[in-house]
Amino acid sequence: MNTPLAQAKIQIEKAIITFENVIKIALKKGYGVACYRLPHQDRFKLMIDTREETHTCGEAIENLPSGFIFNPFENKNAKAAYYLQAHLEMVLGDDEVKANQAEYYPLRDEINQQLSTDNLPSDWQYHQLVGNEQSTMGNREDFIQLVEKGIQQIQDGKMEKFVPSKCKKMALEHFQLMDTLWKLSCKYPNAFVSFVSMSETGSWLGATPEILIHMDREKIFHTVALAGTQAYEENMDLKDVAWKQKEIEEQALVSRYIIGILKKLRIREFIENGPKTARAGNLIHLKTTFEIDTKAINFPDLGGVMIDLLHPTSAVCGMPLKESEQFLLVEEKHDRAFFSGYLGPINTDGESYAFVNLRCMQLLKNEAIFYAGAGATIDSNPEKEWQETEMKCNTLLSVLK
Ligand SMILES: C=C(O[C@H]1C=CC=C(C(=O)O)[C@@H]1O)C(=O)O
């Protein structure tokens, strides 16, 4: 299949080259690459960092140059998150290439050299993390046991909610990166669709429905409480969907978590909207949106403060945070790595986004590891939570078939 994204080309000085080949050349050189499409937009953006090593933010997100943040589940502090600086930035479908000149020369020279020798990398690979191929990966029984153990802890009064997760490895046959991104983008218009690859993070692909923070051009801060899951059925009227008490409570806990943080910061001036039913491809969730005018409350660095306070929200970890986090770190058999961490473009076109890394997979050679979790409360049925994680994996699996 050759989708428009696989065919899209760009002129870099005298060379006309496909985006896919730009990505292949950059990865072969060991550079960091992020290719993404924001929710409700139709164009992909490509960012390349021409340093061979992976860097971290090092400072508050407000002070960073345009780039892409990528943080694993276990790291709380955005300053220590990985950061891909956009030495080269282009919108797929536009001729304009935004480049930080000096940093961009090595990539330009490599592209020209590769084209002149007609030597485009056929032997390229994604960045891979050595030793992070998940030596222990739980099966269905392990997941069910994990949920039962957690429910026991809730009954003992130690937690209110936890979000157990699983991962599964699948063979990737005839995988085409650009075609897959294109298909995800068409199928999930309101998701954040992305491919990100750095030498120290490995390569990840996903279509997440959940914003962690968004600081828009008007300096309005946005976040959401997203939780509760049902399968979407064709022609479903979202206004008529009924939710069970378990899902209502599960999502209310996420809203309560966010409001608790706003209270700690003494922020009373926020607009809360919801919960409403929101579609995320093959699934529907309950969603409440929160908005804060950071100019009105004179809090310009709220985005950077909230990113550290919100992550990990109780949509991916649980309530109370410390107890549920400890439970998951001890009891989950696999390493979540970047699943349920966050990622997104920072200080790009006047705005910053971090999305929760859900509905994602890690790319390995000829195979991928899929990750999914499901919020569990005292009313959870372990078998149903397992089925929910299977449906979540289908978000990506359905476009790979
Ligand atoms: C943890 C995941 O989803 C979260 C976001 C929306 C709904 C969720 C739920 O119903 O459990 C989860 O809280 C995941 O997709 O792996």
The ligand as an ORCA input file, in Angstrom:
! r2SCAN-3c Opt
* xyz 0 1
  C      -4.649      3.043     30.753
  C      -5.289      3.205     29.604
  O      -6.380      4.020     29.464
  C      -6.767      4.973     30.445
  C      -7.462      6.061     29.747
  C      -8.802      5.962     29.433
  C      -9.584      4.932     29.974
  C      -9.051      4.099     30.914
  C      -9.877      3.021     31.538
  O     -11.080      2.931     31.252
  O      -9.329      2.205     32.271
  C      -7.677      4.275     31.451
  O      -7.779      5.030     32.632
  C      -4.851      2.534     28.369
  O      -5.389      2.834     27.308
  O      -3.921      1.692     28.444
*
